[in-house]
Structures are given as C-alpha cells and as structure tokens.
Amino acid sequence: SKDDPDAAGVVVGSVLDSSVSEEATATAASTSDASGAQDKSNAQDKLVEHTKLLRFCMSLMGSRPDSQLLHAAMEICARLTRRHDLALIFLQEGGIDTILSLPESSAFAGQAILTGSLIRHVLEDPVLLQTSMQNEIRSYLTNTFPQLREGRYSTLRSFLGNCSNMVQRNPEVFARAVCASCRIITSERGKCIALIDRKEEKGQAPSGEGGAGDSMLIDQSVDKSLIAPDTPARPQSAGAKSKAQSRKGLEAMSHVTTLLLTRLLSDARTPPHG
C-alpha cells in the first residue's frame, strides 16, 4: 500500500541498494581501466628508458673504452637486447658493426660469448625463438625421460629448474612455447609435465584449451605465472603481423650476414706467417 510506511521503506531501501551496487560496479570498472592504462604507460616509459640506456652503452662501446668499461657496457646490452625490438635498434644503429670492430686493447675474458649472445638476440625474432625453445623443450624431455609410456614424467618444479635459461631469455616466449608443446598431468608425484603429440603441437595455439580427465594444457596454470608483470602483452601473431615479423627477421639476418662476411674478408687480407 502507498500509505504503508514499512512498504515505502522497503522500496526506498531497495532503490538505494541498487544505486549503491551500480555505483560500486562503475567505480570498479573505472579503477580497472585506470590501472590498465597506468600499467601500459609504465611499460612504455620503461621501454623508453631502456632504449636510452642501450644507446648510451652503444656510445661507450664506440668510444674505445678500457676492457672493464667495455665488459660492463656489453653485459648491459646483452640483457636489454633480450627484447627483440631493442635488439633491432642495436643492429640498425651500428651495434653489431661496433662489437666486430673492437680493438684488441679492449679485449676481456668472455668477450666472445657476449658477442655471440648479442648477434643471436638480433637474429632470434619471437617466432624463431619460440620454435627454438619448443625444440629444446622436446629434446630435454625426450632425452631425460625416454620411457614416457611407463609413467616417467618430469615434475613441474624440476622442469622449470632445468629450463631456467630459457625462462631468463624471454619469459613470455617461453610460456607460449610450453603451451604449444606440453601439458600438465596429475600423477602420484603431483603435477608433472608431459609432451603433447607432434601433430597436436603443429596445430596448437599458444592459448590452447584444457584436455579431458586429470590432464590440462600448461597455459591454464603456468602461462600467467611465467609472464613478468611489466612485460607488455602481445596479441597473437597472424596474417600481416606474421609476415612483418618474418620480413624483419630476414632483413636482420641479411644485415648480420653481410657484416660477418665483411669482417671475415677484412681479417683474411692479413697473410699467414711462415
């Protein structure tokens, strides 16, 4: 009844609750959008800072520094160029040519290893790197646990420990490689890692779907935990993007090959003693 104060109170309370609920939902959505925009802005700022640091280290290497300073600059460059976009900047702005032309007076122990790492980072675009990681993962699991049919599987902890070098190389690409080639099964030892069939691997998208029974694809429990919080998410490569990545990879390979051949021919001009 309209004259019933209790009924009126119920209606008013319901309206207020609905209003508060809608306001809370809108506030949560707004906060989420703001947080996402802030994360994106922070990632972009970090990329800008890393680019500046990379260029500064490249300028140090080009100034013919002493061995200790050169070592430090190359170490930093090797870490930064794990991101392929920074590796391409290193190539395009003469970094490879610089490290191949360093004087012997600046040489230090381990220089060849760092030089090889920098060249590899330039050549390994995300697609090539993922393929390489998938092959390495399959080789590790096959060679370490040859009797897979008898229930011998690597525990998740052991698997990640033995693949730590790939995780450090690029956590995001490693997560996609694991998603494309492995699945998690539940055994007496707990959660273990197992290979999926090669036919399934060829058609497996990085964000696969869960399997039946106790098994599930690795991305459901590992993918998000492996990707660093500050790593900007990348959309799945397809069509034009895939072609663009392939073109950049071929251009980088051609450029590096030319520099290496030029260096080899330059060294060959010095006749052997004897």
Beta strands, then each sheet from edge to edge (+ up, - down):
strand 1: 154-155
strand 2: 182-187
strand 3: 190-195
strand 4: 216-217
sheet 1: 1+ 3- 2+ 4-
end
